[in-house]
């Protein structure tokens, strides 16, 4: 397919871009050095996206002042000592024909008190969404100091060779907290009305001009909503965009921020499709003369092309899609879309980042490790048996086949794709099915055998990539015939028609939550029983919260901290946090408690890379599979 609009060049504030495909500024959470300087791993990550064909690279949240630090190893520009490392980053990107912009950042009320050594700063003493600490209300002197810090950051960026800078005016960070009427409660010149709230960003622009030069491009990421009542909405966003355009900004990127209503209203999670903020960009484009970028889960060039061709925006921004596959653009432009490693919206990348492990991807463990040696041919060809076709098993099979080994993948009666295939049966998670399509292309390209049962021939290496043995709840008085496994229901081995109307799902993880959701959507009356202190306690917070909202919307009752005491005549008796609770009527129990690993066989070289349900854990297992397959 041709992409005439996406591939057409454009000039943005003096930057001549070879195409209209842009990398979203995404935090790398720990890939920079401890002091915030760029390093080889960090540079290789960005270079891979430039090599992949994007026209503009935008760096992550780059710290302009220590008081705004949000996480360890945050990329920094608050001192001249960072210029040499960032200059090397610029050269690495530009050698592939891409331009590069630095996103200037201060965390404001979201900054980490533990990292900065004092209460965070904000225009008003109002906690940031997701934080409980009440910030210090900034004095005018502190505000002016940070205006200067942004300007000095821009000056350093120009000296390092960046083509421009971008003001981060979104998410939950400092500039947005000045701009939003729901967050800025000041009554002085930095608040009280629209002009007062815009004073901080506009003075930053003025000072950048003075420090970095009037010809140095400045862009901004702005939200179409901040998900606060009485905060930023699209009409207010249009006002902000007009003020920024009037100040001579080069472009605006229209996204959405985070506020109290984000979990209920945000379309950035699984199941909402592509281009979810395109209408925000169109609304802004209708009122400003400068280029407008559109962002919001663009997974394919086709979706982005359609939005640009419709005149809704001038440039398209790719985020998680280029985490999954840095060569998204290059592959698509040569008509090889079927070989693009897909983003499936699982949020493993966010969970990895929030654990300060850098950034990576469930389907592409090489993301975030681009500086490490690639897969090399093995010195001798071996016969490799992989039991299980989930993400970890398929990663092992892929890497082993690329090394030249003969690989057979055994599904053993389970759906091809393992637990990902089961998750894809759940309505909101159907896009996970793209992973299965990608796996099919991979096995075809690499000549990997896929069999249902183990063939009668010898293997040199055996890899157990199955989930393991299912775990069942212990419930006195319950007949075994009343228990069914969640995996059997999702795989269609047990039909929904044969499942009782009133059921209790046992399990503490995402597996249990999603099985409960699947059954509730089918019209069953579901009680979710978790032994942990909270339902889905160890699941990445955004995933747990969005699944929890869906459960609530479908009338699922959740009971945490529970231990089963007995089952008698349709009543399930539970000990709940020291008390007693009875649930009735219950006709059937669905076990969704996970799996226990199988022992490795003796007398053969063997490895375990277990298939697991929760995306963060699955990504860790895929990363393990990638390492082991390169070394055996």
Order of alpha helices (4+ residues) and beta strands (2+ residues): beta-beta-beta-alpha-beta-alpha-beta-alpha-beta-beta-alpha-beta-alpha-alpha-beta-alpha-beta-alpha-alpha-beta-alpha-beta-alpha-alpha-alpha-beta-alpha-beta-alpha-alpha-beta-beta-beta-beta-alpha-beta-alpha-beta-alpha-beta-beta-beta-beta-beta-beta-beta-alpha
